[in-house]
Amino acid sequence: MQLKLAKYAGFCFGVDRAVRMAEEKAKEQLLYSLGSVIHNESVMHRLTQEGLVSLDSLDEMTEERPVVIRSHGEGPQVYELLKEKGLKIIDTTCPYVLKVHRLIKEHSETGKDVFLLGDSQHPEVRGSLAWGSENTRVLDDLDAIRSVSVSDKATVLLAQTTLTEEFWEEAKKLLGERRKNLETINTICSATRERQEEAAQLAKEVDLMIVLGSRKSNNTLKLVEICKKHNKQVLHFENSSEMIGNDIVNYGTIGITAGASTPAWLIQEVIEVLNNYGKEQHFSMENLSMKDMLDQQDFSAPKKNEILKGNRTAM
C-alpha cells in the first residue's frame, strides 16, 4: 500500500490564525464564541477543554466574558450589540471573508445590485449578506440565477470563499446573460483554489481517495465533490476512528487530502493508522484511545506531497 499526501491539505492561513488567536486568549481567561470558531468538531473539543464556550446566541451568556467572532465572520449588527454590552471582541474573521464584507458594503452603498454566490444557510454567507442592503441577494444555485430579472442595472457578483471554480465560471456566464452591466469579482480564496486543484490532480493518480474533514465544513464537502468527478473510489472521514471496518488496505495507492479546517495532527493520526494496519499492537485498536495508539508508535509528521509506503494486509 502506497500513500500520497496532497501538497495542499489541512489548515489554511485563515483557520490557523483563528485557532491560534482563540487558544492564546483562552490561556488568559474564559471565553465565549458565537458558533464554532471553525467547522471541525475535534478542534472545537480541544478549545472547549481550554476554556471556550460556544454559544448559538448571546442570550445564552451567563456571565461577562470576551466574545470570539468566528472565522466565518458576522454582520455589523453583532459587533454593535457586543459593543453596547461592553464586551471585549476577539475578531478571528478570515481576512478573505473580511474582503467580501468590504466589497458588499462598498458596492451596495452605490445602489448597485449585489449578488453573492454561495450557500444561504452557511454562517459565512449569512454574515456577509448582513453588510449589504435591500439590493443584496444570495444565489444558491444556477436555478436561482435563472430567476434573476433581466436588466441593464449595474450589478456585482461575488462568491463565498469556499466555492468551486467550476461553479463560479458557470454562474458568471449565466448571470452575464441576464445582466449586461455585470462586474464579476472572484472572491474564492487562494487556499481553497490550491486545495481543489491539488485534490483533483491527485484523485486522477490513485486507486482510492480519502478526504478528511468535518461534514459541516463547506470546503471539505467541495473537495469530496471534486474528487468524485475524477475517481469513483472516494471516502470521507471526519477522523481516524471512522476508518475501522473499511477495506482500505485492498487498494494499491491511496491519496489523502483534507479540508482547510482539518488540523495537521488529525491528518497525522490517519496516516499513522494506515501505516499500522495489521501490526500486532493494532489488532485491538478499537479498545485504544488515539493517544494510546500514538504513544506506542514512533511517528514523525509527513512532508507535503511525500509518498508514504505501507504494507498491504487484511483489515
Backbone bond lengths (Angstrom), bond angles and torsions (degrees), N, CA, C in turn:
res aa  C-N    CA-C-N  psi(-1)  N-CA   C-N-CA  omega(-1)  CA-C   N-CA-C  phi
1 M - - - 1.465 - - 1.527 109.98 -
2 Q 1.306 116.02 129.40 1.459 121.44 179.61 1.520 109.10 -116.27
3 L 1.323 116.49 132.35 1.468 122.23 179.77 1.519 110.01 -107.64
4 K 1.333 115.80 137.01 1.463 121.10 176.24 1.525 109.31 -127.20
5 L 1.316 115.65 117.52 1.459 121.77 -179.21 1.519 110.09 -92.60
6 A 1.329 116.73 130.16 1.460 121.25 179.34 1.523 110.67 -57.95
7 K 1.315 115.68 143.42 1.460 121.01 179.63 1.517 110.82 -60.39
8 Y 1.328 115.95 -41.07 1.465 120.91 177.29 1.522 108.33 -111.62
9 A 1.321 116.69 109.43 1.460 121.71 -179.48 1.525 108.94 -155.01
10 G 1.332 116.30 144.98 1.454 119.97 177.31 1.517 113.67 88.00
11 F 1.319 115.46 -163.06 1.460 122.52 -173.08 1.529 113.38 -44.67
12 C 1.310 115.60 130.43 1.462 121.28 169.48 1.524 108.05 -91.74
13 F 1.310 116.19 176.39 1.472 121.10 -178.89 1.525 111.68 -57.98
14 G 1.336 116.88 -47.36 1.462 120.79 -175.17 1.515 112.81 -64.61
15 V 1.328 117.05 -41.42 1.463 121.44 179.89 1.527 110.25 -69.49
16 D 1.315 116.45 -45.30 1.456 120.68 179.28 1.529 110.27 -58.99
17 R 1.319 116.19 -42.60 1.466 121.68 178.72 1.531 110.71 -61.72
18 A 1.333 117.18 -44.64 1.460 121.54 -177.87 1.532 111.41 -64.42
19 V 1.312 116.44 -44.68 1.467 120.70 -178.60 1.522 110.53 -66.22
20 R 1.324 116.91 -43.16 1.468 120.36 179.53 1.533 110.96 -62.68
21 M 1.320 117.05 -41.93 1.461 120.56 178.92 1.522 110.84 -62.01
22 A 1.335 116.42 -45.18 1.463 120.60 -179.57 1.525 110.92 -64.97
23 E 1.329 117.02 -41.77 1.466 121.08 -179.96 1.526 111.30 -63.84
24 E 1.320 116.61 -44.85 1.459 120.51 -177.91 1.528 111.46 -64.27
25 K 1.333 116.85 -42.89 1.464 120.09 -179.74 1.520 111.70 -71.46
26 A 1.346 116.68 -32.17 1.461 120.30 179.39 1.524 111.62 -66.28
27 K 1.337 117.56 -25.25 1.454 121.68 177.53 1.528 110.87 -69.66
28 E 1.341 115.50 -25.87 1.457 120.52 -176.66 1.525 112.08 -87.94
29 Q 1.353 117.11 -36.80 1.463 120.96 -177.84 1.522 110.04 -166.29
30 L 1.317 116.43 164.86 1.462 121.80 178.70 1.521 109.72 -68.24
31 L 1.325 116.23 145.82 1.464 121.02 -174.78 1.517 111.95 -130.53
32 Y 1.329 115.05 157.89 1.457 122.42 166.41 1.528 107.47 -110.31
33 S 1.327 116.41 154.72 1.465 120.35 167.92 1.517 107.79 -134.08
34 L 1.321 115.71 145.11 1.456 120.18 176.55 1.533 107.69 -87.12
35 G 1.317 116.87 98.63 1.444 121.07 -174.16 1.523 110.29 78.69
36 S 1.328 116.59 -178.79 1.460 121.67 179.79 1.523 109.95 -70.78
37 V 1.322 116.80 133.98 1.463 121.40 178.57 1.531 109.34 -57.36
38 I 1.349 115.74 -42.89 1.465 121.93 172.36 1.525 107.44 -138.91
39 H 1.324 116.97 164.62 1.461 120.65 179.31 1.527 110.90 -88.47
40 N 1.329 115.15 76.04 1.453 121.10 173.03 1.528 107.51 -154.96
41 E 1.326 115.88 115.33 1.456 121.33 -174.19 1.523 112.31 -65.19
42 S 1.330 117.49 -36.61 1.464 120.72 -179.09 1.531 111.25 -65.27
43 V 1.311 115.72 -42.30 1.468 120.39 178.80 1.523 110.26 -67.41
44 M 1.327 116.97 -42.59 1.459 120.13 -180.00 1.525 111.18 -64.38
45 H 1.334 116.90 -33.89 1.467 120.05 176.76 1.529 110.12 -62.81
46 R 1.315 116.59 -42.34 1.467 120.52 178.35 1.523 111.07 -64.04
47 L 1.330 116.55 -43.38 1.460 120.17 -179.94 1.528 110.84 -64.79
48 T 1.332 116.81 -36.02 1.462 120.73 177.45 1.525 110.46 -62.93
49 Q 1.333 115.85 -40.95 1.465 120.10 178.37 1.525 111.59 -64.98
50 E 1.333 116.14 -25.73 1.465 120.56 -179.41 1.525 112.51 -87.86
51 G 1.343 117.34 -2.97 1.455 119.53 174.08 1.511 116.49 114.76
52 L 1.325 117.64 15.73 1.456 120.71 178.04 1.526 110.18 -102.23
53 V 1.327 116.53 131.29 1.465 121.67 178.20 1.520 108.41 -112.13
54 S 1.332 116.91 121.56 1.460 121.88 -179.88 1.528 110.22 -86.64
55 L 1.326 116.25 128.86 1.467 122.15 -179.50 1.526 110.55 -115.91
56 D 1.318 115.89 148.15 1.459 120.12 172.85 1.521 110.94 -86.01
57 S 1.339 115.86 -24.09 1.465 121.33 -178.32 1.521 109.48 -150.47
58 L 1.334 116.18 151.14 1.468 120.25 176.54 1.519 111.85 -65.01
59 D 1.323 116.79 -19.00 1.468 120.71 178.08 1.516 111.69 -65.45
60 E 1.332 117.66 -17.32 1.457 122.00 -179.18 1.524 112.33 -83.45
61 M 1.321 117.66 -6.14 1.466 120.94 -178.76 1.528 110.57 -65.26
62 T 1.331 115.81 134.12 1.465 120.75 178.37 1.524 112.14 -110.91
63 E 1.334 117.01 -9.79 1.457 121.43 177.75 1.529 108.98 -157.79
64 E 1.310 115.93 165.90 1.459 119.79 -179.24 1.530 110.02 -81.17
65 R 1.318 114.87 121.53 1.463 122.57 176.61 1.523 107.89 -143.72
66 P 1.340 117.58 157.53 1.466 119.42 171.57 1.523 109.58 -60.24
67 V 1.330 116.29 148.57 1.466 121.42 -177.90 1.522 109.87 -116.30
68 V 1.332 115.78 127.65 1.461 122.00 178.31 1.527 109.51 -87.87
69 I 1.330 115.93 124.09 1.461 120.93 170.09 1.524 106.75 -83.83
70 R 1.296 118.33 121.53 1.466 121.92 -173.34 1.520 112.67 -66.55
71 S 1.326 114.69 167.29 1.464 120.59 -176.00 1.522 112.71 -61.77
72 H 1.332 116.89 -24.00 1.465 120.88 -179.64 1.532 112.67 -75.20
73 G 1.338 116.49 -15.56 1.460 120.12 177.77 1.521 113.84 86.76
74 E 1.320 115.33 167.89 1.466 123.19 178.35 1.522 109.36 -138.92
75 G 1.323 115.52 168.27 1.450 121.24 177.73 1.519 112.04 -82.42
76 P 1.335 118.47 167.15 1.472 121.61 -177.56 1.526 113.35 -61.61
77 Q 1.329 117.17 -28.22 1.462 120.28 -179.55 1.521 111.48 -62.23
78 V 1.324 117.13 -35.06 1.466 121.19 -179.64 1.525 110.29 -67.88
79 Y 1.330 116.80 -43.74 1.461 120.41 177.76 1.535 110.79 -60.64
80 E 1.329 116.21 -42.75 1.465 120.76 -179.72 1.520 111.47 -62.79
81 L 1.337 115.80 -41.58 1.463 119.97 -179.39 1.523 111.46 -65.99
82 L 1.323 116.84 -41.45 1.465 120.65 179.45 1.529 111.00 -64.61
83 K 1.327 115.89 -38.89 1.470 119.69 178.32 1.521 111.07 -67.28
84 E 1.326 116.62 -38.69 1.464 120.80 178.00 1.525 111.02 -61.77
85 K 1.324 115.99 -35.35 1.466 120.82 -179.86 1.533 111.75 -81.47
86 G 1.328 116.04 -5.96 1.454 120.07 179.21 1.514 113.93 72.61
87 L 1.337 116.61 25.83 1.459 120.82 -177.31 1.524 111.50 -93.24
88 K 1.317 116.39 142.26 1.454 121.38 177.24 1.528 109.37 -71.73
89 I 1.324 116.42 136.28 1.458 122.01 -178.85 1.522 110.12 -107.11
90 I 1.322 115.70 129.26 1.464 121.80 172.87 1.526 105.71 -111.63
91 D 1.301 116.25 101.88 1.465 121.20 -170.96 1.533 110.90 -93.44
92 T 1.344 116.19 106.84 1.470 120.44 -179.83 1.532 111.40 -103.34
93 T 1.326 117.41 16.02 1.466 120.25 -179.61 1.521 111.34 -53.95
94 C 1.313 116.64 132.22 1.463 121.88 178.84 1.536 109.80 -59.05
95 P 1.316 118.89 134.99 1.466 121.51 179.14 1.533 113.18 -56.84
96 Y 1.328 117.27 -32.15 1.467 120.01 177.80 1.527 110.67 -67.31
97 V 1.321 116.32 -36.12 1.466 120.67 177.53 1.527 110.16 -70.68
98 L 1.325 116.44 -38.68 1.469 120.29 177.24 1.532 110.74 -60.27
99 K 1.313 116.55 -34.62 1.466 120.62 177.10 1.523 110.68 -62.94
100 V 1.331 116.49 -41.66 1.465 120.91 177.64 1.528 110.08 -62.39
101 H 1.339 116.83 -43.30 1.467 121.10 177.46 1.529 110.75 -56.43
102 R 1.325 115.31 -47.06 1.463 120.40 -177.48 1.528 111.57 -63.55
103 L 1.320 116.24 -43.72 1.470 120.19 -179.15 1.525 111.65 -66.04
104 I 1.317 117.04 -41.20 1.467 120.22 178.27 1.521 110.22 -62.17
105 K 1.320 116.41 -45.78 1.464 120.90 -178.96 1.535 110.98 -62.96
106 E 1.326 116.18 -47.04 1.469 120.55 -177.60 1.522 112.18 -62.55
107 H 1.312 117.48 -48.35 1.461 120.91 -175.68 1.525 112.69 -74.96
108 S 1.321 117.62 -34.23 1.469 119.32 179.03 1.523 110.92 -69.49
109 E 1.340 117.20 -30.55 1.468 120.69 179.10 1.521 112.61 -69.67
110 T 1.328 117.21 -19.20 1.470 121.01 177.88 1.520 111.93 -87.64
111 G 1.338 116.80 -1.63 1.461 120.51 178.62 1.517 114.69 90.69
112 K 1.322 117.61 2.99 1.454 120.34 179.33 1.532 111.02 -72.74
113 D 1.326 116.14 156.57 1.454 120.48 168.40 1.525 106.94 -79.02
114 V 1.318 116.43 127.40 1.459 121.30 -179.52 1.518 108.36 -117.08
115 F 1.328 115.52 122.17 1.459 120.97 178.28 1.526 109.08 -112.36
116 L 1.335 115.02 132.71 1.460 121.37 177.68 1.522 108.32 -111.95
117 L 1.294 116.36 116.35 1.456 122.28 -179.44 1.526 109.02 -82.15
118 G 1.346 117.38 121.78 1.453 119.36 -179.14 1.507 113.26 164.71
119 D 1.321 115.50 -172.76 1.460 123.25 -179.01 1.525 109.43 -86.63
120 S 1.321 116.79 112.03 1.462 121.22 -175.37 1.527 113.09 -63.06
121 Q 1.343 117.64 -18.04 1.467 121.04 -179.65 1.528 112.67 -93.59
122 H 1.321 116.44 -4.45 1.465 119.62 -178.23 1.531 109.47 -80.62
123 P 1.347 118.18 138.97 1.471 120.56 -178.37 1.523 114.07 -58.04
124 E 1.339 117.57 -33.99 1.462 119.44 178.08 1.529 110.80 -62.43
125 V 1.315 115.88 -43.47 1.465 120.71 -178.08 1.526 110.92 -70.43
126 R 1.321 117.31 -41.79 1.468 120.17 179.04 1.530 110.50 -62.00
127 G 1.334 115.99 -43.45 1.457 119.39 178.99 1.512 111.88 -65.72
128 S 1.332 117.44 -40.42 1.470 121.75 -179.56 1.512 111.31 -65.27
129 L 1.325 116.00 -43.09 1.461 121.46 -178.22 1.526 111.54 -58.75
130 A 1.327 116.20 -32.51 1.468 120.88 -177.06 1.528 112.96 -66.85
131 W 1.334 117.75 -14.64 1.467 120.81 178.95 1.527 111.77 -86.78
132 G 1.319 116.91 -2.48 1.452 120.74 -178.62 1.510 113.61 -98.30
133 S 1.327 114.96 -159.63 1.467 121.81 -178.49 1.516 108.62 -126.11
134 E 1.341 115.34 -166.63 1.464 119.13 178.63 1.527 111.75 -65.70
135 N 1.336 116.80 -14.70 1.463 120.83 178.88 1.527 112.74 -93.56
136 T 1.336 116.70 10.11 1.463 121.46 179.54 1.525 109.19 -103.54
137 R 1.327 115.94 131.85 1.468 120.04 -174.11 1.526 110.70 -143.55
138 V 1.334 116.00 147.54 1.458 121.82 176.80 1.528 109.48 -94.30
139 L 1.318 115.99 137.56 1.466 122.34 174.73 1.522 107.42 -112.95
140 D 1.334 116.74 108.45 1.464 121.04 -175.69 1.526 113.40 -76.26
141 D 1.330 115.58 -34.96 1.460 118.85 -173.90 1.527 110.44 -154.36
142 L 1.315 116.49 -176.99 1.468 121.12 -177.44 1.526 111.69 -66.61
143 D 1.321 117.07 -32.06 1.467 119.65 177.56 1.527 110.69 -63.57
144 A 1.332 116.07 -37.76 1.466 119.90 178.21 1.521 110.47 -63.72
145 I 1.330 116.49 -36.66 1.462 120.70 179.00 1.529 110.26 -67.76
146 R 1.314 116.53 -37.88 1.470 120.49 179.41 1.529 111.88 -64.97
147 S 1.342 116.11 -21.57 1.468 120.23 179.91 1.524 113.07 -86.28
148 V 1.341 117.39 -7.06 1.465 121.50 179.53 1.525 109.16 -69.08
149 S 1.315 115.98 135.02 1.462 120.60 -178.62 1.533 111.34 -65.80
150 V 1.310 116.29 145.39 1.465 121.17 175.91 1.523 107.77 -76.05
151 S 1.335 116.06 128.35 1.463 119.54 -174.84 1.527 110.52 -160.21
152 D 1.340 115.06 157.99 1.464 121.17 174.22 1.525 111.24 -96.47
153 K 1.323 116.84 4.69 1.460 121.04 -177.66 1.532 110.70 -63.35
154 A 1.323 115.29 142.67 1.472 120.74 177.46 1.532 109.39 -58.69
155 T 1.323 115.55 126.29 1.469 121.27 -173.41 1.528 110.22 -134.90
156 V 1.326 115.12 143.86 1.465 121.19 178.32 1.525 108.92 -124.07
157 L 1.327 116.32 134.86 1.461 121.61 176.37 1.525 109.54 -114.98
158 L 1.338 116.07 126.20 1.460 123.54 177.26 1.529 108.51 -121.52
159 A 1.328 117.06 172.51 1.465 120.18 -177.54 1.518 112.19 -133.02
160 Q 1.317 115.18 145.14 1.456 120.54 166.49 1.523 107.24 -56.31
161 T 1.311 118.04 141.46 1.468 120.74 -169.99 1.522 114.31 -67.22
162 T 1.342 117.63 -15.35 1.468 120.16 -175.38 1.526 113.60 -109.25
163 L 1.320 118.42 15.82 1.463 121.28 179.09 1.524 111.37 -71.19
164 T 1.334 116.18 164.59 1.458 120.25 174.12 1.525 109.00 -85.42
165 E 1.308 115.83 148.86 1.468 120.93 178.06 1.532 110.95 -63.67
166 E 1.316 116.19 -34.36 1.472 120.39 -179.73 1.527 110.66 -61.72
167 F 1.328 116.89 -45.85 1.465 121.13 179.02 1.526 110.72 -64.56
168 W 1.324 115.95 -40.43 1.467 120.62 178.69 1.523 111.01 -58.96
169 E 1.307 117.10 -46.57 1.464 121.12 -178.14 1.524 111.24 -64.79
170 E 1.319 117.19 -41.38 1.467 121.04 178.15 1.519 111.06 -63.47
171 A 1.325 115.92 -44.66 1.457 121.22 -178.25 1.524 111.63 -66.40
172 K 1.312 115.53 -42.10 1.470 120.67 179.61 1.523 110.89 -59.46
173 K 1.316 116.42 -45.00 1.466 120.97 -179.85 1.521 111.28 -64.98
174 L 1.321 116.60 -44.58 1.462 121.00 -176.98 1.532 111.92 -66.99
175 L 1.340 116.58 -43.63 1.461 119.26 179.95 1.523 110.59 -67.80
176 G 1.325 116.80 -32.99 1.464 120.70 178.63 1.518 112.75 -62.02
177 E 1.323 116.72 -25.22 1.464 120.71 177.76 1.518 111.93 -75.22
178 R 1.337 115.94 -19.30 1.471 120.58 -178.12 1.527 112.25 -106.44
179 R 1.315 116.22 -22.85 1.458 121.22 178.92 1.535 108.62 -127.95
180 K 1.323 116.54 100.07 1.467 121.72 -176.71 1.526 112.14 -69.64
181 N 1.336 116.11 -29.73 1.461 120.55 179.47 1.523 108.86 -97.08
182 L 1.340 114.65 62.96 1.465 120.85 -172.76 1.528 111.68 -108.86
183 E 1.335 115.60 130.61 1.463 122.32 172.14 1.525 107.75 -109.65
184 T 1.317 117.05 124.29 1.465 120.70 179.58 1.521 110.00 -108.95
185 I 1.320 115.99 130.77 1.466 122.05 179.21 1.524 107.39 -125.56
186 N 1.310 116.23 107.08 1.459 121.03 -178.08 1.525 110.19 -74.09
187 T 1.339 116.38 106.72 1.466 121.08 -177.92 1.529 112.00 -105.89
188 I 1.329 116.53 18.65 1.466 119.60 171.31 1.532 107.16 -67.89
189 C 1.315 117.55 129.64 1.463 119.36 -173.13 1.526 111.25 -74.41
190 S 1.318 115.99 155.02 1.461 121.85 -176.37 1.524 111.75 -63.92
191 A 1.332 117.56 -34.40 1.465 120.67 179.46 1.527 110.54 -64.59
192 T 1.321 116.61 -39.65 1.463 121.21 176.72 1.517 110.01 -63.03
193 R 1.316 116.05 -46.10 1.464 121.83 -177.97 1.539 110.35 -61.95
194 E 1.314 117.07 -44.62 1.464 121.51 -179.64 1.524 111.73 -62.54
195 R 1.321 116.38 -44.64 1.461 120.26 -178.97 1.523 111.65 -66.47
196 Q 1.315 116.40 -38.37 1.455 119.68 179.59 1.529 111.68 -67.77
197 E 1.317 116.77 -44.42 1.467 120.61 -179.98 1.522 111.25 -64.37
198 E 1.333 116.55 -42.90 1.459 121.14 -179.86 1.528 111.01 -66.51
199 A 1.334 117.04 -41.12 1.462 120.77 -180.00 1.523 111.33 -64.35
200 A 1.326 116.68 -40.91 1.466 121.40 179.42 1.521 110.57 -61.90
201 Q 1.321 116.64 -44.58 1.459 120.84 -179.08 1.527 111.27 -66.84
202 L 1.322 116.32 -44.58 1.464 120.25 -177.75 1.528 110.73 -66.00
203 A 1.330 117.02 -37.64 1.470 121.06 -179.44 1.530 111.75 -60.43
204 K 1.324 116.46 -28.98 1.473 121.00 179.18 1.525 112.21 -74.14
205 E 1.338 116.42 -19.54 1.463 120.68 -170.45 1.526 114.19 -101.32
206 V 1.330 118.46 -8.43 1.461 120.50 -171.74 1.527 111.80 -120.78
207 D 1.338 115.24 166.97 1.461 121.17 178.43 1.526 111.58 -82.87
208 L 1.322 115.80 -32.13 1.464 122.35 -179.70 1.519 109.11 -139.57
209 M 1.313 116.51 138.84 1.471 121.28 177.43 1.526 108.93 -115.28
210 I 1.323 115.97 127.57 1.464 121.98 176.13 1.524 108.87 -109.29
211 V 1.335 115.81 128.13 1.459 121.53 176.82 1.526 108.19 -113.34
212 L 1.319 116.53 125.88 1.460 121.96 -178.00 1.523 110.47 -106.45
213 G 1.326 116.08 135.95 1.459 119.21 177.33 1.513 111.91 152.05
214 S 1.302 115.90 165.29 1.458 122.40 -178.55 1.524 111.76 -66.71
215 R 1.323 115.83 146.60 1.463 121.07 175.21 1.525 111.65 -75.84
216 K 1.322 116.33 -5.55 1.464 121.24 174.05 1.524 111.32 -95.33
217 S 1.325 116.14 -7.34 1.463 121.16 -177.16 1.523 110.76 -85.30
218 N 1.320 116.32 115.85 1.459 120.68 -178.61 1.518 111.76 -61.51
219 N 1.330 117.21 -42.64 1.461 118.84 -177.15 1.525 111.40 -68.71
220 T 1.334 117.81 -30.96 1.461 120.91 176.00 1.525 110.73 -67.99
221 L 1.320 116.63 -44.17 1.470 120.93 179.33 1.525 111.19 -62.70
222 K 1.333 116.54 -34.03 1.468 119.91 177.21 1.532 110.31 -67.84
223 L 1.332 117.19 -35.90 1.460 120.35 177.56 1.534 110.58 -64.57
224 V 1.329 116.02 -40.60 1.466 120.24 177.03 1.527 109.90 -60.93
225 E 1.321 115.36 -45.70 1.463 121.28 179.84 1.529 111.47 -59.68
226 I 1.310 116.29 -44.70 1.466 121.35 -179.14 1.525 110.88 -66.47
227 C 1.323 117.23 -44.89 1.464 120.78 -178.66 1.526 111.49 -61.90
228 K 1.320 116.96 -36.64 1.462 120.58 -179.04 1.523 112.42 -68.55
229 K 1.315 116.78 -20.10 1.461 120.15 176.86 1.525 111.45 -74.87
230 H 1.332 116.31 -19.79 1.461 120.76 -175.45 1.531 113.73 -117.54
231 N 1.330 116.51 -6.98 1.454 119.69 -178.62 1.533 108.61 -154.92
232 K 1.317 116.70 129.32 1.464 120.27 -178.55 1.523 112.42 -74.81
233 Q 1.331 116.10 -19.74 1.464 120.68 -178.02 1.531 110.15 -103.04
234 V 1.324 115.87 94.30 1.469 121.62 -179.32 1.525 108.93 -131.48
235 L 1.317 116.64 128.96 1.460 122.21 177.02 1.532 109.19 -119.85
236 H 1.324 115.77 138.68 1.468 121.87 179.91 1.523 108.71 -116.00
237 F 1.326 116.63 119.43 1.459 122.12 178.88 1.527 109.75 -122.11
238 E 1.328 115.31 143.79 1.465 119.10 173.71 1.525 110.19 -84.82
239 N 1.327 116.03 -31.46 1.463 120.71 179.23 1.524 109.46 -157.16
240 S 1.316 116.61 176.25 1.463 121.30 -174.14 1.519 113.08 -67.44
241 S 1.327 118.62 -26.31 1.460 120.53 -178.06 1.529 111.80 -65.06
242 E 1.327 117.67 -24.79 1.460 121.28 -179.71 1.527 112.58 -75.96
243 M 1.319 116.15 -9.91 1.461 119.74 -177.32 1.520 112.79 -78.54
244 I 1.324 117.77 -19.23 1.448 121.87 -176.92 1.528 110.13 -61.90
245 G 1.337 115.97 132.13 1.459 120.39 177.99 1.511 113.94 95.57
246 N 1.333 117.67 -7.41 1.461 120.90 177.49 1.532 109.79 -93.81
247 D 1.327 116.31 140.40 1.467 121.34 -179.12 1.528 111.35 -81.68
248 I 1.306 115.62 54.02 1.456 120.85 -174.66 1.521 111.98 -65.95
249 V 1.337 116.14 -36.07 1.463 119.30 -174.21 1.528 112.65 -70.69
250 N 1.320 118.03 -7.24 1.462 120.73 178.31 1.524 112.42 -78.77
251 Y 1.330 116.44 -4.64 1.465 121.07 179.93 1.526 109.98 -99.35
252 G 1.330 115.76 138.60 1.459 120.24 -177.94 1.512 113.55 -71.54
253 T 1.338 116.49 -50.25 1.465 120.99 -178.77 1.521 109.37 -123.35
254 I 1.319 115.88 127.83 1.465 121.71 -177.10 1.516 109.96 -119.73
255 G 1.321 116.13 126.76 1.456 121.43 176.21 1.518 109.88 -96.71
256 I 1.316 117.01 144.18 1.470 122.00 -179.81 1.521 109.33 -128.87
257 T 1.314 115.70 126.69 1.464 120.74 170.68 1.517 108.14 -133.11
258 A 1.314 117.31 170.37 1.461 120.64 -176.85 1.520 110.27 -151.22
259 G 1.324 115.24 146.56 1.454 121.01 178.84 1.521 111.79 -65.21
260 A 1.324 115.60 164.51 1.465 121.50 -175.89 1.517 113.43 -68.13
261 S 1.338 117.54 -11.22 1.456 120.40 177.81 1.529 112.12 -107.20
262 T 1.323 116.28 17.44 1.474 121.60 178.97 1.525 109.50 -99.31
263 P 1.340 118.08 120.67 1.473 120.42 -176.55 1.523 112.80 -72.60
264 A 1.328 116.03 155.65 1.462 122.15 -178.75 1.519 111.69 -60.93
265 W 1.341 117.75 -37.79 1.457 119.49 -177.71 1.518 111.70 -65.00
266 L 1.339 118.31 -30.28 1.452 120.41 177.94 1.535 110.50 -71.60
267 I 1.329 116.30 -39.36 1.473 120.46 175.89 1.517 109.72 -62.03
268 Q 1.323 116.89 -41.34 1.459 122.05 -179.90 1.527 111.07 -63.84
269 E 1.335 117.14 -39.76 1.456 120.73 178.30 1.523 111.12 -60.50
270 V 1.338 116.45 -43.47 1.461 121.32 -179.16 1.526 110.72 -63.51
271 I 1.323 116.86 -44.38 1.472 120.96 178.50 1.520 110.44 -63.95
272 E 1.324 116.48 -39.75 1.459 120.84 178.44 1.526 110.78 -61.48
273 V 1.310 117.40 -45.52 1.464 121.22 179.87 1.529 110.68 -63.89
274 L 1.321 117.18 -43.70 1.466 121.12 179.11 1.524 111.40 -61.36
275 N 1.308 116.11 -42.56 1.461 120.16 -178.41 1.529 112.87 -71.81
276 N 1.335 116.90 -12.77 1.461 119.92 -176.83 1.521 112.99 -115.84
277 Y 1.322 117.13 11.15 1.464 119.26 174.18 1.528 109.52 -55.78
278 G 1.333 116.24 128.06 1.453 120.20 174.74 1.509 114.59 90.43
279 K 1.305 118.12 -14.04 1.468 119.21 178.08 1.526 109.63 -71.41
280 E 1.311 116.38 149.03 1.460 121.34 -171.73 1.520 113.13 -54.92
281 Q 1.329 115.92 -42.21 1.456 118.55 -175.74 1.523 112.53 -71.17
282 H 1.333 117.13 -6.38 1.460 119.47 -179.72 1.524 112.62 -109.76
283 F 1.360 117.07 6.13 1.457 118.63 179.34 1.528 111.03 -62.85
284 S 1.321 117.55 -33.07 1.464 121.53 -179.07 1.517 110.74 -111.82
285 M 1.330 115.83 36.82 1.457 119.77 -172.90 1.530 112.93 -65.30
286 E 1.323 117.96 -21.40 1.457 119.57 179.53 1.524 111.15 -65.06
287 N 1.328 116.29 -22.90 1.462 120.34 -178.88 1.526 112.26 -94.82
288 L 1.332 115.89 1.42 1.460 119.99 179.90 1.514 110.63 -106.39
289 S 1.331 115.33 147.09 1.450 118.84 172.08 1.524 107.95 -76.82
290 M 1.339 116.76 159.87 1.462 119.25 178.79 1.523 110.29 -62.47
291 K 1.320 116.96 -35.54 1.465 119.74 178.43 1.524 110.49 -62.12
292 D 1.356 116.52 -42.53 1.456 119.98 179.21 1.518 110.88 -61.35
293 M 1.347 116.23 -42.56 1.463 120.30 -179.30 1.518 111.26 -62.72
294 L 1.321 116.11 -42.91 1.461 119.69 -178.57 1.517 111.78 -69.98
295 D 1.358 115.99 -33.64 1.456 119.86 179.48 1.527 111.72 -66.07
296 Q 1.340 115.82 -25.53 1.461 119.82 -178.14 1.525 112.36 -83.92
297 Q 1.320 117.18 -8.16 1.455 120.21 -172.88 1.523 111.87 -117.61
298 D 1.328 114.79 152.09 1.459 120.11 168.11 1.498 106.78 -90.37
299 F 1.328 117.44 119.95 1.469 119.06 -174.78 1.518 110.51 -144.39
300 S 1.310 114.79 132.85 1.459 120.24 173.36 1.509 107.83 -122.37
301 A 1.315 116.73 145.83 1.465 121.71 -175.44 1.519 110.57 -61.77
302 P 1.349 117.35 137.20 1.458 120.51 178.61 1.512 111.07 -72.50
303 K 1.314 115.18 153.98 1.450 119.98 174.60 1.511 109.39 -85.20
304 K 1.325 116.87 153.78 1.445 121.48 179.27 1.523 110.63 -59.69
305 N 1.342 115.12 135.58 1.472 122.70 177.49 1.530 112.47 67.37
306 E 1.339 116.63 15.49 1.456 120.73 -179.97 1.523 109.64 -80.05
307 I 1.325 117.65 140.17 1.452 122.15 175.17 1.524 107.71 -88.18
308 L 1.336 116.30 122.88 1.450 121.67 -176.63 1.519 109.14 -111.19
309 K 1.320 118.30 130.07 1.444 121.89 -176.58 1.521 111.25 -103.32
310 G 1.347 114.63 143.42 1.459 120.69 178.06 1.510 109.32 -141.12
311 N 1.304 117.19 179.75 1.452 121.89 -178.91 1.522 110.18 -99.24
312 R 1.334 117.40 138.15 1.461 121.78 173.06 1.531 107.63 -79.15
313 T 1.314 115.10 127.56 1.468 119.38 -178.26 1.507 109.73 -152.54
314 A 1.311 117.94 176.77 1.472 120.85 177.85 1.502 109.11 -87.45
315 M 1.336 116.08 149.44 1.468 121.87 -179.46 1.521 109.63 -80.69
